[in-house]
Amino acid sequence: MLKGMFAAVLVACALSPLARPAAPAAPVTASPEWPMQWDGKGLRPLALSAVEQRFASRFPGHIARMTDGEQVLVLRAVNEPTRQLHPAADCYRGLGYTIRNAQLEADAKDQLWRCFIAERAGQSTRVCERIVDAAGHAFTDTSSWYWAAQTGRSTGPWQAVTLARAL
């Protein structure tokens, strides 16, 4: 039950701009080939809810939600600069979470991620995110990514990854 709630919150955070008026549908492009493993662990796709599917139909790219059994991954293939891609911390705050320990962290591959702990009702979730462009350049915050993409200093398609693990 807790994992289900956790997954729903993560997806709600990743897809929260639903309060905006409906935008024209993004051009249909072929769905990317999503990874089958993450850090050596097999991934299992998780279905998008009806609300998530509605958001995805307007998103300029593709969205997948997966799990490796220990964490939930929200993968977004982004075809163009968009404000629909926003910081996960903002979303969690909007859902009533307290954010603490926000910092940049390097993983085992020396890749930088923006990570934080989200807490609500006695439950803690560790969340990390990053965006990578077609040339392999990474961004740890969406504002830097957006302006680099908007001004042509970063080219797509981009892959945005949000990882969330219950603590």
N, C-alpha and C positions, 0 to 999 in steps of 0.2 A: 504494500500500500504506500509506504514512504517513498519507494523508488518511483512509483507511478506519479505521485504528487510532485516529486523532484523533477521528473522528466517534463511534466506539464508546465511547471514554472519556467524551466529552461527554455522551452519552446515559446512560451508566452513572452519571455524576455527577448528572444531573438526575433519575434514577429510582432512586437507591440505597436507599431504605427498604424494599427487598424482603425483608429479613431479618425483618420484623415478621410476626406471624400475619395471616392473611387477614382483612380487615375486610369487613363487609357491602358489597355492591356499591352504588356511588353511584347515585342516581336517573339514569335515562337522560334526557338533554336533547339538543336539536338541536345538532349540531356547529357551531361558529362558522365564519364565513367568514374563512379565513386570508388574510393579505396575499399579493398576487401579486408585489410588489416590496419591496425593502428598500434604502433610500437610493438609489433610482433604478436598482437592478439587479434583474433578474428573479430570482424564486425558483423553485427546483425542489424538489418534495417528496421526502423520503427515507423509505423504508419503516421502520416500527418492527419490531424483532426480536420473536420470540415472548415473550421476557422482558419487553420494553417493553410489548407488547400486554397481557400479564397485569397488569403494574403499572397501566397506563392503565385497565383495566377496574375497578379499585378507586379510582382517583383521582377526587376530586369536581370533575370538569370534563373537559377534553379536552386532548390533547397532540399536537403536530405537530413533526416534525423536518424542517428544510429547509436548503438551501444556495443561496448566490448564486454559487458557484464559487470563492469565496475564503475563506468562513467558514461555520461551521455555526450555525444558529439552532435553539434549542429553544424553542418557543412553547407556553405553557400557559394555557388559559382556565380560570380557577378560579371555581367557583360558590359556595364557602363557605370560611370560615377552616379551614385544615388544617395539621398539622405535617408532612404529606407534601411540602410546599413548604419547602425548607431551603436555606441558603447553599451556593452552588457550591464555595466555598473549603473547607468542611467535607468535602464529598464528595471533592474532589481530594486533600485530606490523607489521607482514608481509603483512597484508592487508591495511596498511597505517593508522592504528589507533594510537593515543597517549594513553599510559597507565598511569594512576595516581592512587594514594591512594591504592597501592597494600599492602595488610595486611592480617593477619590471623584474622578470626572472629568466634565467637561461636554463634550458632543459639539457638533457644528457647529450644532445647533438649541438649544443651551444647556440640554439635558436632562442631569440628573445620573445617572451610572451608578456602581456599585461595581465596580472593575476590579482585577485582579491578574495576575501572571505565575505559571503553574504549570510546574514543571520536574521532569522525571524521565528518567533514562537519557539525558541529553544532549539531550533534546527540550524545547522551550519552547512554551507555549501562552498566548496572551493571552485572558483571560476577562473579560467584563463582564456585569452583570445589573441588572435593575430590575423593579419591579412597579408597575402603574398601575391605579387604581380606576376605577369607572364615571364619577366626576366629574372625572377627569383628574389627580387627585393622585397623585404618584409616591412610591415608597419605594425606598430603596437597600439596605435590609437586611430580611430576612424576619421577624425578631423584631418590629421596629417595625410592619411590615405586619400580622402576625398579631394583635398586641394591639389595634391600631386597628380591625381587622376584627371581632375578638371582642367589643369593647366598643361597636360601632356607630359609631365615629368615621370609618370608611371603609366604603363599601358596594360590593358587587360587581354584576356579575361583574368580576373582576380579570384583567389580562393580565400574566403573568410572562414575561420575555424573557431568555434567556441566549445570549450571542454568544461564540463561541470561534474563534480564528484561530491557526493554527500560525505560529510565528515562525522 
